[in-house]
Amino acid sequence: MIGNLPGVQVREEESFENALRRFKRKCEKSGVLTELKRRQHFEKPSVKRKRKAIQARKKILRKLAEERRLGLR
């Protein structure tokens, strides 16, 4: 189960829409929705390894791009 679930206290004179917007933002930042989608269906170990390898490759490419950007200045 997911550890700390986000919550918001509705302030005085605050509309429901504003409180809902703050709650959605907190959920997005904490990664609740991505975790929910990930757990919704079983992922085979081979697919999981492939996904993690792709993520690692993207991370390395982002780091290299950042280093090139900083090195050009």
PDB file with one MODEL, atoms N, CA, C and O in Angstrom:
MODEL        1
ATOM      1  N   MET A   1       0.834  -1.184   0.000  1.00  0.00           N
ATOM      2  CA  MET A   1       0.000   0.000   0.000  1.00  0.00           C
ATOM      3  C   MET A   1       0.876   1.243   0.000  1.00  0.00           C
ATOM      4  O   MET A   1       2.041   1.183   0.391  1.00  0.00           O
ATOM      5  N   ILE A   2       0.341   2.330  -0.422  1.00  0.00           N
ATOM      6  CA  ILE A   2       1.069   3.584  -0.510  1.00  0.00           C
ATOM      7  C   ILE A   2       1.185   4.181   0.889  1.00  0.00           C
ATOM      8  O   ILE A   2       0.209   4.202   1.640  1.00  0.00           O
ATOM      9  N   GLY A   3       2.381   4.667   1.241  1.00  0.00           N
ATOM     10  CA  GLY A   3       2.658   5.196   2.573  1.00  0.00           C
ATOM     11  C   GLY A   3       1.831   6.404   2.950  1.00  0.00           C
ATOM     12  O   GLY A   3       0.705   6.260   3.427  1.00  0.00           O
ATOM     13  N   ASN A   4       2.361   7.573   2.749  1.00  0.00           N
ATOM     14  CA  ASN A   4       1.703   8.807   3.146  1.00  0.00           C
ATOM     15  C   ASN A   4       0.771   9.291   2.050  1.00  0.00           C
ATOM     16  O   ASN A   4       1.221   9.701   0.980  1.00  0.00           O
ATOM     17  N   LEU A   5      -0.509   9.244   2.313  1.00  0.00           N
ATOM     18  CA  LEU A   5      -1.469   9.753   1.345  1.00  0.00           C
ATOM     19  C   LEU A   5      -1.631  11.251   1.550  1.00  0.00           C
ATOM     20  O   LEU A   5      -1.730  11.707   2.690  1.00  0.00           O
ATOM     21  N   PRO A   6      -1.660  12.027   0.471  1.00  0.00           N
ATOM     22  CA  PRO A   6      -1.795  13.474   0.622  1.00  0.00           C
ATOM     23  C   PRO A   6      -3.194  13.856   1.079  1.00  0.00           C
ATOM     24  O   PRO A   6      -4.175  13.172   0.789  1.00  0.00           O
ATOM     25  N   GLY A   7      -3.256  14.954   1.794  1.00  0.00           N
ATOM     26  CA  GLY A   7      -4.539  15.479   2.244  1.00  0.00           C
ATOM     27  C   GLY A   7      -4.439  16.983   2.358  1.00  0.00           C
ATOM     28  O   GLY A   7      -3.342  17.529   2.483  1.00  0.00           O
ATOM     29  N   VAL A   8      -5.561  17.648   2.317  1.00  0.00           N
ATOM     30  CA  VAL A   8      -5.571  19.103   2.459  1.00  0.00           C
ATOM     31  C   VAL A   8      -6.639  19.497   3.472  1.00  0.00           C
ATOM     32  O   VAL A   8      -7.680  18.847   3.577  1.00  0.00           O
ATOM     33  N   GLN A   9      -6.378  20.543   4.200  1.00  0.00           N
ATOM     34  CA  GLN A   9      -7.358  21.132   5.102  1.00  0.00           C
ATOM     35  C   GLN A   9      -8.035  22.266   4.354  1.00  0.00           C
ATOM     36  O   GLN A   9      -7.363  23.147   3.816  1.00  0.00           O
ATOM     37  N   VAL A  10      -9.356  22.250   4.316  1.00  0.00           N
ATOM     38  CA  VAL A  10     -10.085  23.313   3.634  1.00  0.00           C
ATOM     39  C   VAL A  10     -10.050  24.549   4.533  1.00  0.00           C
ATOM     40  O   VAL A  10     -10.502  24.518   5.677  1.00  0.00           O
ATOM     41  N   ARG A  11      -9.515  25.615   4.000  1.00  0.00           N
ATOM     42  CA  ARG A  11      -9.397  26.866   4.762  1.00  0.00           C
ATOM     43  C   ARG A  11     -10.744  27.578   4.817  1.00  0.00           C
ATOM     44  O   ARG A  11     -11.644  27.324   4.016  1.00  0.00           O
ATOM     45  N   GLU A  12     -10.848  28.469   5.781  1.00  0.00           N
ATOM     46  CA  GLU A  12     -12.070  29.270   5.868  1.00  0.00           C
ATOM     47  C   GLU A  12     -12.203  30.130   4.623  1.00  0.00           C
ATOM     48  O   GLU A  12     -11.213  30.640   4.099  1.00  0.00           O
ATOM     49  N   GLU A  13     -13.403  30.283   4.167  1.00  0.00           N
ATOM     50  CA  GLU A  13     -13.708  31.106   2.987  1.00  0.00           C
ATOM     51  C   GLU A  13     -13.031  30.595   1.711  1.00  0.00           C
ATOM     52  O   GLU A  13     -12.883  31.343   0.744  1.00  0.00           O
ATOM     53  N   GLU A  14     -12.619  29.319   1.708  1.00  0.00           N
ATOM     54  CA  GLU A  14     -12.005  28.749   0.505  1.00  0.00           C
ATOM     55  C   GLU A  14     -13.058  27.923  -0.230  1.00  0.00           C
ATOM     56  O   GLU A  14     -13.809  27.168   0.388  1.00  0.00           O
ATOM     57  N   SER A  15     -13.106  28.069  -1.517  1.00  0.00           N
ATOM     58  CA  SER A  15     -14.089  27.311  -2.291  1.00  0.00           C
ATOM     59  C   SER A  15     -13.643  25.852  -2.408  1.00  0.00           C
ATOM     60  O   SER A  15     -12.463  25.526  -2.286  1.00  0.00           O
ATOM     61  N   PHE A  16     -14.612  25.007  -2.643  1.00  0.00           N
ATOM     62  CA  PHE A  16     -14.325  23.584  -2.812  1.00  0.00           C
ATOM     63  C   PHE A  16     -13.409  23.359  -4.008  1.00  0.00           C
ATOM     64  O   PHE A  16     -12.526  22.502  -3.968  1.00  0.00           O
ATOM     65  N   GLU A  17     -13.623  24.133  -5.075  1.00  0.00           N
ATOM     66  CA  GLU A  17     -12.819  23.976  -6.286  1.00  0.00           C
ATOM     67  C   GLU A  17     -11.350  24.259  -6.006  1.00  0.00           C
ATOM     68  O   GLU A  17     -10.478  23.548  -6.505  1.00  0.00           O
ATOM     69  N   ASN A  18     -11.062  25.299  -5.207  1.00  0.00           N
ATOM     70  CA  ASN A  18      -9.668  25.619  -4.878  1.00  0.00           C
ATOM     71  C   ASN A  18      -9.041  24.505  -4.035  1.00  0.00           C
ATOM     72  O   ASN A  18      -7.891  24.125  -4.256  1.00  0.00           O
ATOM     73  N   ALA A  19      -9.799  23.988  -3.073  1.00  0.00           N
ATOM     74  CA  ALA A  19      -9.283  22.904  -2.235  1.00  0.00           C
ATOM     75  C   ALA A  19      -9.032  21.652  -3.082  1.00  0.00           C
ATOM     76  O   ALA A  19      -8.027  20.964  -2.900  1.00  0.00           O
ATOM     77  N   LEU A  20      -9.945  21.363  -4.003  1.00  0.00           N
ATOM     78  CA  LEU A  20      -9.775  20.208  -4.884  1.00  0.00           C
ATOM     79  C   LEU A  20      -8.548  20.382  -5.767  1.00  0.00           C
ATOM     80  O   LEU A  20      -7.804  19.428  -5.992  1.00  0.00           O
ATOM     81  N   ARG A  21      -8.335  21.589  -6.266  1.00  0.00           N
ATOM     82  CA  ARG A  21      -7.171  21.879  -7.099  1.00  0.00           C
ATOM     83  C   ARG A  21      -5.874  21.661  -6.308  1.00  0.00           C
ATOM     84  O   ARG A  21      -4.913  21.095  -6.829  1.00  0.00           O
ATOM     85  N   ARG A  22      -5.854  22.117  -5.040  1.00  0.00           N
ATOM     86  CA  ARG A  22      -4.671  21.914  -4.200  1.00  0.00           C
ATOM     87  C   ARG A  22      -4.441  20.421  -3.945  1.00  0.00           C
ATOM     88  O   ARG A  22      -3.304  19.948  -3.960  1.00  0.00           O
ATOM     89  N   PHE A  23      -5.540  19.681  -3.709  1.00  0.00           N
ATOM     90  CA  PHE A  23      -5.425  18.243  -3.465  1.00  0.00           C
ATOM     91  C   PHE A  23      -4.871  17.520  -4.687  1.00  0.00           C
ATOM     92  O   PHE A  23      -3.999  16.660  -4.562  1.00  0.00           O
ATOM     93  N   LYS A  24      -5.371  17.866  -5.859  1.00  0.00           N
ATOM     94  CA  LYS A  24      -4.895  17.230  -7.095  1.00  0.00           C
ATOM     95  C   LYS A  24      -3.414  17.513  -7.307  1.00  0.00           C
ATOM     96  O   LYS A  24      -2.662  16.632  -7.724  1.00  0.00           O
ATOM     97  N   ARG A  25      -2.995  18.745  -7.021  1.00  0.00           N
ATOM     98  CA  ARG A  25      -1.585  19.114  -7.173  1.00  0.00           C
ATOM     99  C   ARG A  25      -0.717  18.292  -6.220  1.00  0.00           C
ATOM    100  O   ARG A  25       0.352  17.817  -6.603  1.00  0.00           O
ATOM    101  N   LYS A  26      -1.182  18.126  -4.969  1.00  0.00           N
ATOM    102  CA  LYS A  26      -0.427  17.332  -4.001  1.00  0.00           C
ATOM    103  C   LYS A  26      -0.325  15.875  -4.443  1.00  0.00           C
ATOM    104  O   LYS A  26       0.726  15.250  -4.305  1.00  0.00           O
ATOM    105  N   CYS A  27      -1.422  15.339  -4.974  1.00  0.00           N
ATOM    106  CA  CYS A  27      -1.411  13.950  -5.453  1.00  0.00           C
ATOM    107  C   CYS A  27      -0.416  13.792  -6.591  1.00  0.00           C
ATOM    108  O   CYS A  27       0.317  12.805  -6.653  1.00  0.00           O
ATOM    109  N   GLU A  28      -0.395  14.763  -7.487  1.00  0.00           N
ATOM    110  CA  GLU A  28       0.510  14.704  -8.630  1.00  0.00           C
ATOM    111  C   GLU A  28       1.964  14.749  -8.176  1.00  0.00           C
ATOM    112  O   GLU A  28       2.800  13.996  -8.675  1.00  0.00           O
ATOM    113  N   LYS A  29       2.263  15.638  -7.226  1.00  0.00           N
ATOM    114  CA  LYS A  29       3.640  15.761  -6.753  1.00  0.00           C
ATOM    115  C   LYS A  29       4.098  14.530  -5.988  1.00  0.00           C
ATOM    116  O   LYS A  29       5.269  14.159  -6.061  1.00  0.00           O
ATOM    117  N   SER A  30       3.188  13.889  -5.251  1.00  0.00           N
ATOM    118  CA  SER A  30       3.580  12.729  -4.457  1.00  0.00           C
ATOM    119  C   SER A  30       3.647  11.453  -5.286  1.00  0.00           C
ATOM    120  O   SER A  30       4.191  10.450  -4.823  1.00  0.00           O
ATOM    121  N   GLY A  31       3.104  11.468  -6.507  1.00  0.00           N
ATOM    122  CA  GLY A  31       3.192  10.313  -7.392  1.00  0.00           C
ATOM    123  C   GLY A  31       2.152   9.241  -7.120  1.00  0.00           C
ATOM    124  O   GLY A  31       2.344   8.086  -7.498  1.00  0.00           O
ATOM    125  N   VAL A  32       1.058   9.605  -6.474  1.00  0.00           N
ATOM    126  CA  VAL A  32       0.023   8.634  -6.150  1.00  0.00           C
ATOM    127  C   VAL A  32      -0.586   8.043  -7.416  1.00  0.00           C
ATOM    128  O   VAL A  32      -0.776   6.830  -7.505  1.00  0.00           O
ATOM    129  N   LEU A  33      -0.891   8.883  -8.387  1.00  0.00           N
ATOM    130  CA  LEU A  33      -1.557   8.393  -9.600  1.00  0.00           C
ATOM    131  C   LEU A  33      -0.651   7.480 -10.425  1.00  0.00           C
ATOM    132  O   LEU A  33      -1.107   6.465 -10.953  1.00  0.00           O
ATOM    133  N   THR A  34       0.628   7.836 -10.536  1.00  0.00           N
ATOM    134  CA  THR A  34       1.538   6.983 -11.300  1.00  0.00           C
ATOM    135  C   THR A  34       1.716   5.637 -10.608  1.00  0.00           C
ATOM    136  O   THR A  34       1.805   4.601 -11.268  1.00  0.00           O
ATOM    137  N   GLU A  35       1.769   5.654  -9.266  1.00  0.00           N
ATOM    138  CA  GLU A  35       1.875   4.398  -8.508  1.00  0.00           C
ATOM    139  C   GLU A  35       0.617   3.555  -8.699  1.00  0.00           C
ATOM    140  O   GLU A  35       0.702   2.335  -8.844  1.00  0.00           O
ATOM    141  N   LEU A  36      -0.527   4.188  -8.701  1.00  0.00           N
ATOM    142  CA  LEU A  36      -1.795   3.484  -8.901  1.00  0.00           C
ATOM    143  C   LEU A  36      -1.832   2.831 -10.279  1.00  0.00           C
ATOM    144  O   LEU A  36      -2.209   1.666 -10.407  1.00  0.00           O
ATOM    145  N   LYS A  37      -1.446   3.571 -11.297  1.00  0.00           N
ATOM    146  CA  LYS A  37      -1.445   3.032 -12.655  1.00  0.00           C
ATOM    147  C   LYS A  37      -0.448   1.880 -12.774  1.00  0.00           C
ATOM    148  O   LYS A  37      -0.712   0.898 -13.467  1.00  0.00           O
ATOM    149  N   ARG A  38       0.697   2.001 -12.099  1.00  0.00           N
ATOM    150  CA  ARG A  38       1.722   0.959 -12.155  1.00  0.00           C
ATOM    151  C   ARG A  38       1.222  -0.326 -11.510  1.00  0.00           C
ATOM    152  O   ARG A  38       1.519  -1.418 -11.994  1.00  0.00           O
ATOM    153  N   ARG A  39       0.472  -0.208 -10.431  1.00  0.00           N
ATOM    154  CA  ARG A  39      -0.009  -1.384  -9.707  1.00  0.00           C
ATOM    155  C   ARG A  39      -1.314  -1.945 -10.268  1.00  0.00           C
ATOM    156  O   ARG A  39      -1.754  -3.019  -9.857  1.00  0.00           O
ATOM    157  N   GLN A  40      -1.927  -1.235 -11.190  1.00  0.00           N
ATOM    158  CA  GLN A  40      -3.230  -1.638 -11.697  1.00  0.00           C
ATOM    159  C   GLN A  40      -3.169  -2.974 -12.443  1.00  0.00           C
ATOM    160  O   GLN A  40      -4.098  -3.776 -12.351  1.00  0.00           O
ATOM    161  N   HIS A  41      -2.093  -3.213 -13.171  1.00  0.00           N
ATOM    162  CA  HIS A  41      -1.931  -4.444 -13.933  1.00  0.00           C
ATOM    163  C   HIS A  41      -0.585  -5.063 -13.595  1.00  0.00           C
ATOM    164  O   HIS A  41       0.385  -4.360 -13.309  1.00  0.00           O
ATOM    165  N   PHE A  42      -0.541  -6.390 -13.633  1.00  0.00           N
ATOM    166  CA  PHE A  42       0.715  -7.082 -13.364  1.00  0.00           C
ATOM    167  C   PHE A  42       1.701  -6.817 -14.491  1.00  0.00           C
ATOM    168  O   PHE A  42       1.342  -6.828 -15.669  1.00  0.00           O
ATOM    169  N   GLU A  43       2.944  -6.581 -14.110  1.00  0.00           N
ATOM    170  CA  GLU A  43       4.003  -6.337 -15.088  1.00  0.00           C
ATOM    171  C   GLU A  43       5.010  -7.485 -14.996  1.00  0.00           C
ATOM    172  O   GLU A  43       5.561  -7.758 -13.929  1.00  0.00           O
ATOM    173  N   LYS A  44       5.240  -8.145 -16.122  1.00  0.00           N
ATOM    174  CA  LYS A  44       6.179  -9.254 -16.129  1.00  0.00           C
ATOM    175  C   LYS A  44       7.580  -8.741 -15.789  1.00  0.00           C
ATOM    176  O   LYS A  44       7.924  -7.605 -16.118  1.00  0.00           O
ATOM    177  N   PRO A  45       8.388  -9.579 -15.131  1.00  0.00           N
ATOM    178  CA  PRO A  45       9.740  -9.155 -14.768  1.00  0.00           C
ATOM    179  C   PRO A  45      10.577  -8.697 -15.963  1.00  0.00           C
ATOM    180  O   PRO A  45      11.373  -7.766 -15.836  1.00  0.00           O
ATOM    181  N   SER A  46      10.407  -9.338 -17.123  1.00  0.00           N
ATOM    182  CA  SER A  46      11.190  -8.940 -18.296  1.00  0.00           C
ATOM    183  C   SER A  46      10.770  -7.547 -18.773  1.00  0.00           C
ATOM    184  O   SER A  46      11.614  -6.755 -19.191  1.00  0.00           O
ATOM    185  N   VAL A  47       9.476  -7.249 -18.712  1.00  0.00           N
ATOM    186  CA  VAL A  47       8.983  -5.931 -19.116  1.00  0.00           C
ATOM    187  C   VAL A  47       9.471  -4.881 -18.120  1.00  0.00           C
ATOM    188  O   VAL A  47       9.824  -3.766 -18.505  1.00  0.00           O
ATOM    189  N   LYS A  48       9.489  -5.247 -16.838  1.00  0.00           N
ATOM    190  CA  LYS A  48       9.955  -4.332 -15.795  1.00  0.00           C
ATOM    191  C   LYS A  48      11.431  -3.984 -16.013  1.00  0.00           C
ATOM    192  O   LYS A  48      11.822  -2.821 -15.915  1.00  0.00           O
ATOM    193  N   ARG A  49      12.252  -5.012 -16.311  1.00  0.00           N
ATOM    194  CA  ARG A  49      13.680  -4.771 -16.570  1.00  0.00           C
ATOM    195  C   ARG A  49      13.863  -3.863 -17.768  1.00  0.00           C
ATOM    196  O   ARG A  49      14.680  -2.943 -17.741  1.00  0.00           O
ATOM    197  N   LYS A  50      13.100  -4.122 -18.825  1.00  0.00           N
ATOM    198  CA  LYS A  50      13.212  -3.319 -20.043  1.00  0.00           C
ATOM    199  C   LYS A  50      12.842  -1.860 -19.760  1.00  0.00           C
ATOM    200  O   LYS A  50      13.522  -0.943 -20.222  1.00  0.00           O
ATOM    201  N   ARG A  51      11.748  -1.645 -18.990  1.00  0.00           N
ATOM    202  CA  ARG A  51      11.306  -0.294 -18.659  1.00  0.00           C
ATOM    203  C   ARG A  51      12.368   0.436 -17.831  1.00  0.00           C
ATOM    204  O   ARG A  51      12.652   1.612 -18.060  1.00  0.00           O
ATOM    205  N   LYS A  52      12.951  -0.287 -16.864  1.00  0.00           N
ATOM    206  CA  LYS A  52      13.987   0.337 -16.033  1.00  0.00           C
ATOM    207  C   LYS A  52      15.235   0.663 -16.847  1.00  0.00           C
ATOM    208  O   LYS A  52      15.877   1.685 -16.606  1.00  0.00           O
ATOM    209  N   ALA A  53      15.586  -0.187 -17.803  1.00  0.00           N
ATOM    210  CA  ALA A  53      16.744   0.077 -18.661  1.00  0.00           C
ATOM    211  C   ALA A  53      16.496   1.316 -19.519  1.00  0.00           C
ATOM    212  O   ALA A  53      17.397   2.134 -19.709  1.00  0.00           O
ATOM    213  N   ILE A  54      15.290   1.452 -20.030  1.00  0.00           N
ATOM    214  CA  ILE A  54      14.946   2.633 -20.833  1.00  0.00           C
ATOM    215  C   ILE A  54      15.013   3.884 -19.975  1.00  0.00           C
ATOM    216  O   ILE A  54      15.522   4.916 -20.414  1.00  0.00           O
ATOM    217  N   GLN A  55      14.493   3.798 -18.731  1.00  0.00           N
ATOM    218  CA  GLN A  55      14.550   4.949 -17.827  1.00  0.00           C
ATOM    219  C   GLN A  55      15.996   5.330 -17.533  1.00  0.00           C
ATOM    220  O   GLN A  55      16.330   6.515 -17.513  1.00  0.00           O
ATOM    221  N   ALA A  56      16.853   4.345 -17.306  1.00  0.00           N
ATOM    222  CA  ALA A  56      18.259   4.617 -17.015  1.00  0.00           C
ATOM    223  C   ALA A  56      18.933   5.280 -18.216  1.00  0.00           C
ATOM    224  O   ALA A  56      19.722   6.212 -18.060  1.00  0.00           O
ATOM    225  N   ARG A  57      18.613   4.790 -19.414  1.00  0.00           N
ATOM    226  CA  ARG A  57      19.185   5.373 -20.631  1.00  0.00           C
ATOM    227  C   ARG A  57      18.767   6.843 -20.768  1.00  0.00           C
ATOM    228  O   ARG A  57      19.587   7.705 -21.082  1.00  0.00           O
ATOM    229  N   LYS A  58      17.483   7.111 -20.527  1.00  0.00           N
ATOM    230  CA  LYS A  58      16.990   8.486 -20.623  1.00  0.00           C
ATOM    231  C   LYS A  58      17.674   9.384 -19.596  1.00  0.00           C
ATOM    232  O   LYS A  58      18.003  10.533 -19.888  1.00  0.00           O
ATOM    233  N   LYS A  59      17.888   8.852 -18.388  1.00  0.00           N
ATOM    234  CA  LYS A  59      18.544   9.631 -17.335  1.00  0.00           C
ATOM    235  C   LYS A  59      19.968   9.993 -17.733  1.00  0.00           C
ATOM    236  O   LYS A  59      20.410  11.123 -17.525  1.00  0.00           O
ATOM    237  N   ILE A  60      20.686   9.024 -18.307  1.00  0.00           N
ATOM    238  CA  ILE A  60      22.062   9.276 -18.750  1.00  0.00           C
ATOM    239  C   ILE A  60      22.083  10.314 -19.872  1.00  0.00           C
ATOM    240  O   ILE A  60      22.916  11.220 -19.875  1.00  0.00           O
ATOM    241  N   LEU A  61      21.155  10.173 -20.829  1.00  0.00           N
ATOM    242  CA  LEU A  61      21.100  11.124 -21.937  1.00  0.00           C
ATOM    243  C   LEU A  61      20.782  12.542 -21.449  1.00  0.00           C
ATOM    244  O   LEU A  61      21.351  13.515 -21.944  1.00  0.00           O
ATOM    245  N   ARG A  62      19.869  12.652 -20.475  1.00  0.00           N
ATOM    246  CA  ARG A  62      19.557  13.975 -19.908  1.00  0.00           C
ATOM    247  C   ARG A  62      20.784  14.573 -19.228  1.00  0.00           C
ATOM    248  O   ARG A  62      21.065  15.763 -19.368  1.00  0.00           O
ATOM    249  N   LYS A  63      21.515  13.733 -18.486  1.00  0.00           N
ATOM    250  CA  LYS A  63      22.716  14.202 -17.790  1.00  0.00           C
ATOM    251  C   LYS A  63      23.774  14.661 -18.791  1.00  0.00           C
ATOM    252  O   LYS A  63      24.407  15.699 -18.596  1.00  0.00           O
ATOM    253  N   LEU A  64      23.965  13.892 -19.860  1.00  0.00           N
ATOM    254  CA  LEU A  64      24.939  14.274 -20.885  1.00  0.00           C
ATOM    255  C   LEU A  64      24.533  15.571 -21.582  1.00  0.00           C
ATOM    256  O   LEU A  64      25.375  16.426 -21.854  1.00  0.00           O
ATOM    257  N   ALA A  65      23.254  15.709 -21.867  1.00  0.00           N
ATOM    258  CA  ALA A  65      22.767  16.929 -22.511  1.00  0.00           C
ATOM    259  C   ALA A  65      22.989  18.139 -21.605  1.00  0.00           C
ATOM    260  O   ALA A  65      23.364  19.215 -22.071  1.00  0.00           O
ATOM    261  N   GLU A  66      22.754  17.953 -20.314  1.00  0.00           N
ATOM    262  CA  GLU A  66      22.970  19.045 -19.364  1.00  0.00           C
ATOM    263  C   GLU A  66      24.447  19.415 -19.279  1.00  0.00           C
ATOM    264  O   GLU A  66      24.789  20.597 -19.223  1.00  0.00           O
ATOM    265  N   GLU A  67      25.322  18.412 -19.270  1.00  0.00           N
ATOM    266  CA  GLU A  67      26.755  18.670 -19.212  1.00  0.00           C
ATOM    267  C   GLU A  67      27.213  19.388 -20.481  1.00  0.00           C
ATOM    268  O   GLU A  67      28.030  20.307 -20.413  1.00  0.00           O
ATOM    269  N   ARG A  68      26.693  18.975 -21.636  1.00  0.00           N
ATOM    270  CA  ARG A  68      27.053  19.657 -22.886  1.00  0.00           C
ATOM    271  C   ARG A  68      26.578  21.110 -22.876  1.00  0.00           C
ATOM    272  O   ARG A  68      27.283  22.018 -23.316  1.00  0.00           O
ATOM    273  N   ARG A  69      25.360  21.301 -22.361  1.00  0.00           N
ATOM    274  CA  ARG A  69      24.812  22.655 -22.304  1.00  0.00           C
ATOM    275  C   ARG A  69      25.664  23.554 -21.407  1.00  0.00           C
ATOM    276  O   ARG A  69      25.927  24.709 -21.741  1.00  0.00           O
ATOM    277  N   LEU A  70      26.085  23.017 -20.282  1.00  0.00           N
ATOM    278  CA  LEU A  70      26.907  23.806 -19.365  1.00  0.00           C
ATOM    279  C   LEU A  70      28.330  23.969 -19.896  1.00  0.00           C
ATOM    280  O   LEU A  70      28.968  24.989 -19.638  1.00  0.00           O
ATOM    281  N   GLY A  71      28.830  22.990 -20.625  1.00  0.00           N
ATOM    282  CA  GLY A  71      30.190  23.037 -21.158  1.00  0.00           C
ATOM    283  C   GLY A  71      30.341  24.023 -22.305  1.00  0.00           C
ATOM    284  O   GLY A  71      31.443  24.515 -22.546  1.00  0.00           O
ATOM    285  N   LEU A  72      29.252  24.325 -23.023  1.00  0.00           N
ATOM    286  CA  LEU A  72      29.325  25.237 -24.167  1.00  0.00           C
ATOM    287  C   LEU A  72      29.438  26.693 -23.727  1.00  0.00           C
ATOM    288  O   LEU A  72      29.936  27.521 -24.490  1.00  0.00           O
ATOM    289  N   ARG A  73      29.003  27.018 -22.553  1.00  0.00           N
ATOM    290  CA  ARG A  73      29.014  28.414 -22.100  1.00  0.00           C
ATOM    291  C   ARG A  73      30.357  28.892 -21.746  1.00  0.00           C
ATOM    292  O   ARG A  73      30.517  30.046 -21.350  1.00  0.00           O
TER     293      ARG A  73
ENDMDL
END
